[in-house]
């Protein structure tokens, strides 16, 4: 779990998680 959180923070700084959250939001909307 710690490794996942670490990679999540890494992607946060790169901005990949941003697009990931956007995809999740679109999924929830649908």
PyMOL Python script that loads the backbone (N, CA, C, O; Angstrom):
from pymol import cmd

cmd.read_pdbstr("""\
ATOM      1  N   UNK A   1       0.849  -1.205   0.000  1.00  0.00           N
ATOM      2  CA  UNK A   1       0.000   0.000   0.000  1.00  0.00           C
ATOM      3  C   UNK A   1       0.877   1.244   0.000  1.00  0.00           C
ATOM      4  O   UNK A   1       0.589   2.222  -0.691  1.00  0.00           O
ATOM      5  N   UNK A   2       1.949   1.196   0.782  1.00  0.00           N
ATOM      6  CA  UNK A   2       2.854   2.357   0.857  1.00  0.00           C
ATOM      7  C   UNK A   2       3.447   2.634  -0.523  1.00  0.00           C
ATOM      8  O   UNK A   2       3.561   3.783  -0.948  1.00  0.00           O
ATOM      9  N   UNK A   3       3.821   1.555  -1.213  1.00  0.00           N
ATOM     10  CA  UNK A   3       4.423   1.732  -2.548  1.00  0.00           C
ATOM     11  C   UNK A   3       3.407   2.388  -3.487  1.00  0.00           C
ATOM     12  O   UNK A   3       3.758   3.244  -4.300  1.00  0.00           O
ATOM     13  N   UNK A   4       2.148   1.975  -3.363  1.00  0.00           N
ATOM     14  CA  UNK A   4       1.104   2.544  -4.219  1.00  0.00           C
ATOM     15  C   UNK A   4       0.974   4.040  -3.952  1.00  0.00           C
ATOM     16  O   UNK A   4       0.910   4.845  -4.881  1.00  0.00           O
ATOM     17  N   UNK A   5       0.935   4.401  -2.667  1.00  0.00           N
ATOM     18  CA  UNK A   5       0.793   5.817  -2.307  1.00  0.00           C
ATOM     19  C   UNK A   5       1.985   6.593  -2.831  1.00  0.00           C
ATOM     20  O   UNK A   5       1.842   7.729  -3.283  1.00  0.00           O
ATOM     21  N   UNK A   6       3.176   5.978  -2.772  1.00  0.00           N
ATOM     22  CA  UNK A   6       4.392   6.660  -3.245  1.00  0.00           C
ATOM     23  C   UNK A   6       4.302   6.911  -4.737  1.00  0.00           C
ATOM     24  O   UNK A   6       4.584   8.015  -5.204  1.00  0.00           O
ATOM     25  N   UNK A   7       3.911   5.894  -5.486  1.00  0.00           N
ATOM     26  CA  UNK A   7       3.788   6.047  -6.943  1.00  0.00           C
ATOM     27  C   UNK A   7       2.678   7.045  -7.266  1.00  0.00           C
ATOM     28  O   UNK A   7       2.747   7.764  -8.263  1.00  0.00           O
ATOM     29  N   UNK A   8       1.661   7.079  -6.417  1.00  0.00           N
ATOM     30  CA  UNK A   8       0.560   8.020  -6.636  1.00  0.00           C
ATOM     31  C   UNK A   8       1.093   9.443  -6.510  1.00  0.00           C
ATOM     32  O   UNK A   8       0.790  10.298  -7.342  1.00  0.00           O
ATOM     33  N   UNK A   9       1.888   9.697  -5.469  1.00  0.00           N
ATOM     34  CA  UNK A   9       2.471  11.023  -5.271  1.00  0.00           C
ATOM     35  C   UNK A   9       3.397  11.366  -6.424  1.00  0.00           C
ATOM     36  O   UNK A   9       3.471  12.515  -6.860  1.00  0.00           O
ATOM     37  N   UNK A  10       4.108  10.345  -6.916  1.00  0.00           N
ATOM     38  CA  UNK A  10       5.022  10.575  -8.052  1.00  0.00           C
ATOM     39  C   UNK A  10       4.234  11.025  -9.275  1.00  0.00           C
ATOM     40  O   UNK A  10       4.595  12.001  -9.932  1.00  0.00           O
ATOM     41  N   UNK A  11       3.165  10.314  -9.575  1.00  0.00           N
ATOM     42  CA  UNK A  11       2.344  10.666 -10.736  1.00  0.00           C
ATOM     43  C   UNK A  11       1.675  12.020 -10.518  1.00  0.00           C
ATOM     44  O   UNK A  11       1.396  12.748 -11.471  1.00  0.00           O
ATOM     45  N   UNK A  12       1.422  12.348  -9.254  1.00  0.00           N
ATOM     46  CA  UNK A  12       0.790  13.639  -8.958  1.00  0.00           C
ATOM     47  C   UNK A  12       1.704  14.764  -9.414  1.00  0.00           C
ATOM     48  O   UNK A  12       1.255  15.743 -10.011  1.00  0.00           O
ATOM     49  N   UNK A  13       2.997  14.611  -9.126  1.00  0.00           N
ATOM     50  CA  UNK A  13       3.955  15.660  -9.490  1.00  0.00           C
ATOM     51  C   UNK A  13       4.131  15.715 -11.004  1.00  0.00           C
ATOM     52  O   UNK A  13       4.407  16.776 -11.563  1.00  0.00           O
ATOM     53  N   UNK A  14       3.970  14.563 -11.667  1.00  0.00           N
ATOM     54  CA  UNK A  14       4.148  14.537 -13.119  1.00  0.00           C
ATOM     55  C   UNK A  14       2.879  15.012 -13.809  1.00  0.00           C
ATOM     56  O   UNK A  14       2.934  15.551 -14.915  1.00  0.00           O
ATOM     57  N   UNK A  15       1.732  14.814 -13.157  1.00  0.00           N
ATOM     58  CA  UNK A  15       0.475  15.275 -13.725  1.00  0.00           C
ATOM     59  C   UNK A  15      -0.313  14.146 -14.374  1.00  0.00           C
ATOM     60  O   UNK A  15      -1.380  14.380 -14.941  1.00  0.00           O
ATOM     61  N   UNK A  16       0.203  12.929 -14.295  1.00  0.00           N
ATOM     62  CA  UNK A  16      -0.524  11.812 -14.922  1.00  0.00           C
ATOM     63  C   UNK A  16      -1.757  11.483 -14.097  1.00  0.00           C
ATOM     64  O   UNK A  16      -2.796  11.113 -14.644  1.00  0.00           O
ATOM     65  N   UNK A  17      -1.644  11.616 -12.788  1.00  0.00           N
ATOM     66  CA  UNK A  17      -2.786  11.300 -11.923  1.00  0.00           C
ATOM     67  C   UNK A  17      -3.920  12.280 -12.192  1.00  0.00           C
ATOM     68  O   UNK A  17      -5.094  11.957 -12.007  1.00  0.00           O
ATOM     69  N   UNK A  18      -3.552  13.489 -12.633  1.00  0.00           N
ATOM     70  CA  UNK A  18      -4.576  14.500 -12.927  1.00  0.00           C
ATOM     71  C   UNK A  18      -5.508  13.967 -14.020  1.00  0.00           C
ATOM     72  O   UNK A  18      -6.731  14.016 -13.882  1.00  0.00           O
ATOM     73  N   UNK A  19      -4.924  13.463 -15.093  1.00  0.00           N
ATOM     74  CA  UNK A  19      -5.743  12.928 -16.183  1.00  0.00           C
ATOM     75  C   UNK A  19      -6.501  11.697 -15.691  1.00  0.00           C
ATOM     76  O   UNK A  19      -7.615  11.420 -16.134  1.00  0.00           O
ATOM     77  N   UNK A  20      -5.872  10.959 -14.761  1.00  0.00           N
ATOM     78  CA  UNK A  20      -6.534   9.762 -14.225  1.00  0.00           C
ATOM     79  C   UNK A  20      -7.791  10.164 -13.462  1.00  0.00           C
ATOM     80  O   UNK A  20      -8.842   9.540 -13.612  1.00  0.00           O
ATOM     81  N   UNK A  21      -7.678  11.210 -12.640  1.00  0.00           N
ATOM     82  CA  UNK A  21      -8.845  11.669 -11.879  1.00  0.00           C
ATOM     83  C   UNK A  21      -9.929  12.165 -12.826  1.00  0.00           C
ATOM     84  O   UNK A  21     -11.120  11.971 -12.583  1.00  0.00           O
ATOM     85  N   UNK A  22      -9.503  12.806 -13.903  1.00  0.00           N
ATOM     86  CA  UNK A  22     -10.472  13.319 -14.879  1.00  0.00           C
ATOM     87  C   UNK A  22     -11.235  12.154 -15.489  1.00  0.00           C
ATOM     88  O   UNK A  22     -12.448  12.230 -15.683  1.00  0.00           O
ATOM     89  N   UNK A  23     -10.515  11.072 -15.790  1.00  0.00           N
ATOM     90  CA  UNK A  23     -11.178   9.903 -16.373  1.00  0.00           C
ATOM     91  C   UNK A  23     -12.176   9.330 -15.372  1.00  0.00           C
ATOM     92  O   UNK A  23     -13.285   8.947 -15.745  1.00  0.00           O
ATOM     93  N   UNK A  24     -11.782   9.271 -14.105  1.00  0.00           N
ATOM     94  CA  UNK A  24     -12.668   8.733 -13.079  1.00  0.00           C
ATOM     95  C   UNK A  24     -13.910   9.604 -12.967  1.00  0.00           C
ATOM     96  O   UNK A  24     -15.023   9.093 -12.843  1.00  0.00           O
ATOM     97  N   UNK A  25     -13.720  10.925 -13.011  1.00  0.00           N
ATOM     98  CA  UNK A  25     -14.857  11.851 -12.912  1.00  0.00           C
ATOM     99  C   UNK A  25     -15.816  11.605 -14.065  1.00  0.00           C
ATOM    100  O   UNK A  25     -17.031  11.563 -13.869  1.00  0.00           O
ATOM    101  N   UNK A  26     -15.269  11.441 -15.275  1.00  0.00           N
ATOM    102  CA  UNK A  26     -16.126  11.207 -16.445  1.00  0.00           C
ATOM    103  C   UNK A  26     -16.895   9.901 -16.278  1.00  0.00           C
ATOM    104  O   UNK A  26     -18.063   9.803 -16.657  1.00  0.00           O
ATOM    105  N   UNK A  27     -16.228   8.897 -15.707  1.00  0.00           N
ATOM    106  CA  UNK A  27     -16.882   7.602 -15.517  1.00  0.00           C
ATOM    107  C   UNK A  27     -18.046   7.755 -14.544  1.00  0.00           C
ATOM    108  O   UNK A  27     -19.126   7.205 -14.762  1.00  0.00           O
ATOM    109  N   UNK A  28     -17.820   8.503 -13.476  1.00  0.00           N
ATOM    110  CA  UNK A  28     -18.865   8.691 -12.466  1.00  0.00           C
ATOM    111  C   UNK A  28     -20.035   9.466 -13.071  1.00  0.00           C
ATOM    112  O   UNK A  28     -21.200   9.173 -12.802  1.00  0.00           O
ATOM    113  N   UNK A  29     -19.701  10.450 -13.887  1.00  0.00           N
ATOM    114  CA  UNK A  29     -20.757  11.251 -14.522  1.00  0.00           C
ATOM    115  C   UNK A  29     -21.653  10.350 -15.351  1.00  0.00           C
ATOM    116  O   UNK A  29     -22.878  10.456 -15.298  1.00  0.00           O
ATOM    117  N   UNK A  30     -21.026   9.451 -16.126  1.00  0.00           N
ATOM    118  CA  UNK A  30     -21.815   8.533 -16.954  1.00  0.00           C
ATOM    119  C   UNK A  30     -22.512   7.521 -16.052  1.00  0.00           C
ATOM    120  O   UNK A  30     -23.232   6.650 -16.541  1.00  0.00           O
TER     121      UNK A  30
END
""", "prot")
cmd.dss("prot")
cmd.show_as("cartoon", "prot")
cmd.util.cbc("prot")
cmd.orient("prot")
